[in-house]
Amino acid sequence: MANTKHSAAREIIIDRLLHKRCGYSLYEMLEIVNQSLEVDGYRPVSLNTIRNDIETFQYLYKQAIHVERRGYQNYYMYEDPNFTIFNNVLTFGELQHIHSALLSIRFLDAIQGTHMYEQLSERLCGLLDLDSYEDPIVLYDKFPHKNDLKRFQSLYELIWSKTPITIVFNLADDKEGNCLLVHPYFLIKRGDAWNLLCHDATNDVAAEIPISNIARIHIENDIEFIPNNDFLMKDYYKKHFAE
């Protein structure tokens, strides 16, 4: 591909055009692609770039493209109308929004406790031709206490993997107290503190536990995870935004 700038944007557009059974000429593709690039703030590309993109579809992605001659123009379409080079149906603009969200998450990467977002963000930067170290749009004014970071990291991964855990948490006098079997669902920030929203299976109730009070965590791989029925997001946001 001669011009790799914003190649993901062009490929998404051309891929969708090639699905159309009416077919599109190179000049029509050029006009549609450049209109979209202009909206996203990119410079227009040349006819040779579109021609090279079509060759990429044929030889790199090994996809048969039907070429139909009409008058003085060739019209292009997939021979298989169900083919796509993408496994998703996201638009280029949607990918950009995802990238902005990932930048905000990466700003608190130590809190997230995983490099998954950094790797995905760098992958999107390659597709979108962006600087992987550019500034996020959303910033945060405070970080959690350093001692809470390890707990946050562990709990984040356990929530993501839907893993039941036994926790031992401190009482007010800093002595280890209750031992509970819980099914973790969410981490929520209240003021300067982070809390774990979970189902307390020991007492069969919904629970909110400050993560700063958690002394130890034990993974319970042999216990089946109970899906969240305690903190339903639809009702949660409806309640809070209605206030």
C-alpha positions in Angstrom: 0.0 0.0 0.0 1.7 3.2 -1.2 0.1 5.5 1.4 -0.2 4.0 4.9 -1.6 7.2 6.5 -5.1 6.5 8.0 -5.1 3.2 6.1 -7.6 1.7 8.6 -10.1 4.5 7.8 -9.8 3.9 4.1 -10.0 0.1 4.4 -13.2 0.3 6.6 -14.9 2.5 4.0 -13.7 0.5 0.9 -14.6 -2.8 2.6 -18.2 -1.6 3.0 -18.4 -0.3 -0.6 -17.2 -3.6 -2.0 -20.1 -5.3 -0.3 -22.6 -3.3 -2.4 -23.8 -5.3 -5.4 -24.1 -2.1 -7.5 -20.3 -1.8 -7.5 -18.2 1.4 -7.3 -15.7 2.9 -9.7 -12.3 4.0 -8.4 -13.4 7.6 -8.8 -16.5 7.1 -6.8 -14.5 5.3 -4.1 -12.0 8.2 -4.1 -14.8 10.8 -3.6 -16.5 8.8 -0.8 -13.2 8.1 1.0 -12.0 11.7 0.8 -15.3 13.0 2.1 -15.0 10.8 5.1 -11.3 11.7 5.7 -12.1 15.4 5.5 -14.7 15.0 8.2 -12.1 13.2 10.4 -9.5 16.0 9.8 -7.3 14.1 7.4 -5.9 15.2 4.1 -7.4 13.7 0.9 -5.7 10.8 -0.9 -5.0 10.3 -4.6 -6.5 7.9 -7.1 -3.4 5.8 -7.0 -3.9 5.3 -3.2 -7.3 3.9 -3.8 -6.0 1.7 -6.6 -3.3 0.4 -4.3 -5.8 -0.2 -1.6 -7.8 -2.4 -4.0 -4.7 -4.4 -4.8 -4.1 -4.8 -1.1 -7.6 -6.4 -0.7 -6.8 -8.7 -3.6 -3.2 -9.8 -2.8 -2.7 -9.2 0.9 -6.2 -10.2 2.1 -6.4 -12.8 -0.8 -10.0 -11.8 -1.6 -11.5 -12.2 -5.1 -12.9 -8.9 -6.4 -15.3 -8.9 -9.3 -14.6 -6.1 -11.9 -17.4 -5.1 -14.2 -16.9 -2.9 -17.2 -19.5 -0.2 -17.8 -18.8 2.3 -20.5 -15.4 3.7 -19.8 -15.2 2.8 -16.1 -14.5 -0.4 -14.1 -16.8 -1.1 -11.2 -15.6 -3.2 -8.2 -17.3 -5.5 -5.8 -16.6 -8.6 -3.7 -17.3 -11.9 -5.5 -18.5 -13.1 -2.1 -20.9 -10.5 -0.8 -20.6 -11.9 2.7 -16.8 -11.4 2.9 -15.2 -8.7 5.1 -11.6 -8.1 6.1 -12.9 -7.0 9.5 -14.5 -9.1 12.3 -16.3 -6.1 13.7 -18.7 -3.5 12.3 -17.2 -0.5 14.0 -16.8 2.7 12.0 -13.6 4.6 12.0 -15.1 7.3 14.2 -16.2 4.6 16.7 -12.6 3.3 16.8 -11.4 6.9 17.5 -13.8 7.2 20.4 -12.6 3.8 21.8 -9.0 5.1 21.5 -9.9 8.3 23.4 -11.4 6.2 26.2 -8.4 3.9 26.3 -6.1 7.0 26.7 -8.1 8.0 29.7 -7.8 4.6 31.2 -4.1 4.4 30.5 -3.7 7.7 32.5 -4.6 5.5 35.5 -2.7 2.5 34.3 -1.2 1.7 37.6 -4.7 1.5 39.1 -6.0 -0.8 36.3 -3.3 -3.3 37.1 -3.0 -4.5 33.6 -1.1 -3.6 30.4 -4.0 -4.9 28.3 -5.2 -1.3 27.7 -1.8 -0.1 26.8 -1.3 -2.8 24.2 -4.8 -2.3 22.7 -4.3 1.5 22.6 -1.0 1.0 20.8 -2.7 -1.3 18.3 -5.4 1.3 17.7 -2.7 4.0 17.3 -1.1 1.9 14.6 -4.5 1.6 12.8 -5.4 5.3 13.2 -1.9 6.6 12.6 -1.8 8.4 16.0 0.9 9.0 18.6 0.5 6.3 21.3 1.7 8.7 23.9 -0.6 11.6 23.2 -2.6 13.2 26.0 -6.0 11.7 27.1 -9.1 13.8 26.9 -10.4 12.9 30.4 -8.1 13.5 33.3 -8.4 12.6 37.0 -7.5 14.8 39.9 -6.5 12.2 42.4 -4.9 8.8 42.5 -5.9 6.2 45.1 -3.6 5.7 48.0 -0.5 3.7 47.1 -1.5 0.9 49.5 -4.8 0.5 47.8 -3.2 0.0 44.3 -2.3 -3.7 44.9 -5.7 -4.4 46.2 -7.3 -2.6 43.3 -5.1 -4.5 40.8 -6.1 -7.9 42.3 -9.8 -7.1 42.5 -9.9 -5.7 39.0 -8.5 -8.9 37.5 -10.8 -11.0 39.7 -13.9 -9.0 38.7 -12.9 -9.3 35.0 -12.4 -13.1 35.3 -15.6 -13.5 37.4 -13.8 -15.3 40.2 -15.2 -15.8 43.7 -12.9 -14.9 46.5 -12.6 -15.2 50.3 -11.6 -11.9 51.9 -10.3 -11.1 55.3 -10.9 -7.5 56.2 -9.8 -5.3 59.1 -12.1 -3.9 61.8 -12.0 -0.4 63.1 -9.2 -1.2 65.6 -7.0 -2.4 62.6 -7.2 -6.0 63.8 -8.2 -8.7 61.3 -11.9 -9.4 61.6 -14.5 -11.0 59.4 -13.8 -13.6 56.8 -16.3 -13.6 53.9 -16.9 -15.5 50.7 -17.8 -12.9 48.1 -18.6 -12.7 44.4 -17.0 -9.4 43.2 -18.9 -7.2 40.7 -17.7 -3.6 40.6 -15.2 -1.1 42.0 -16.8 2.2 42.9 -15.2 5.4 44.1 -16.9 7.3 46.9 -15.0 10.5 47.8 -11.4 9.6 48.0 -12.0 5.9 48.8 -12.5 2.9 46.5 -15.1 0.3 47.5 -15.9 -3.2 46.3 -19.5 -3.9 45.3 -20.1 -7.7 45.7 -22.5 -10.4 46.8 -21.6 -11.6 50.3 -22.3 -15.3 49.9 -21.5 -15.9 53.6 -24.6 -13.9 54.6 -26.4 -14.0 51.3 -26.7 -10.2 51.0 -25.4 -7.4 48.7 -22.3 -5.8 50.2 -20.1 -2.8 49.8 -16.6 -3.1 51.3 -13.8 -0.5 51.4 -10.8 -2.0 49.7 -8.5 -0.3 52.1 -9.9 -2.6 54.8 -9.2 -5.8 52.9 -6.2 -7.5 54.5 -6.0 -10.7 52.5 -7.7 -12.2 49.4 -8.0 -15.9 48.6 -9.1 -17.2 45.2 -11.9 -19.8 45.2 -11.5 -21.6 41.9 -13.7 -24.5 42.9 -16.8 -22.3 43.6 -19.2 -21.4 40.9 -19.5 -17.7 40.3 -22.9 -16.1 41.1 -23.9 -13.5 38.4 -24.7 -10.0 39.5 -28.3 -9.6 40.6 -27.5 -7.1 43.4 -26.3 -4.0 41.5 -28.2 -3.8 38.3 -26.7 -0.9 36.2 -30.0 0.1 34.6 -31.6 0.7 37.9 -28.4 2.1 39.5 -28.0 4.9 36.9 -31.7 5.5 36.7 -31.8 6.1 40.4 -28.7 8.4 40.6 -29.4 10.5 37.5 -33.0 11.0 38.6 -31.9 12.8 41.7 
